[in-house]
Amino acid sequence: MAYENLDTELVNALLGNGRESLRNLSNELDVSVTTVSNHLADLEEAGAIEGYTPIVDYSKLGYDMTAILQLKVDGPGLPDITDALRDEPQMVSVYETTGDYDIIAIGKFIDSDDMNNQIKRLLADADVQESNTSVVLNSVSEYTKFSVGDD
């Protein structure tokens, strides 16, 4: 394998199985274990790979509700609100966005009471000017990965 594509191929191999051994990766990529290890260390140091996380089916763990929160926030309060959302353990994604809302956050909840209580706490902040919450009825695609370098 040409080394100029090695990082891309290594990332794509890890997307298929983040727990793959260095030996198996080296066999798959047709390079030495040391080369794989060095490139992996470089990718981690550069922040291109930040960790190895399992894909969790939260519904099988009792988190049967997914909610999408859209918030309009007073400009100076934006960092505080995004920090608060990020620190909420049940928020799986928090985005600052353009368009009608400043923040979109996605959370996983045990039931409607759990969701309602957490949303009420978040919305009590005076910097939140407006909110819209949608409950997901069916997850068609979630935690989807894509191969890098495919155009």
C-alpha positions, 0 to 999 in steps of 0.5 A: 500500500502507498503510504500517502493513502495509509492514514485514510485507509487506517481510519476507514479500517477502524470505522469498520472495527475500532477494536481491531488489533494492530496485527490485523490492521497491518495485515489488512493494510499490507504494512508492518505493525510498527507502521500502523502503530506509528500512523495511529499514534500520529492520528491520535496526536493530531486529534483526527482520532479522539477515542474508541467508543462503542456504539450504544443502543440506548433503547436497550438500556431503557432510554426509550425517548429521543428528543431534539431541542432547538433553542434561540439564545441571547447572543452573549449567553450562547457559550454558557448554554452550549456548555450546560447542554454539553455537560448534561449526561443525556445530551448526545449531540449539541450543535451551534447552528445557523438559521432560525435556532442558535442551538440544536441538541439531541438527548436520550431520555428514559421517559417523558417525565425524565425528558420534561424535567431535564428540558425544564431545567435547561429552559429556566435559563434567562438567556433562552429566548425561545425553544422548540422540542421534537420527540423522535418517533422512529430512528431511521438512521443514527450514528452513521459512519462514512468512509473518509476520502470517498468523494 
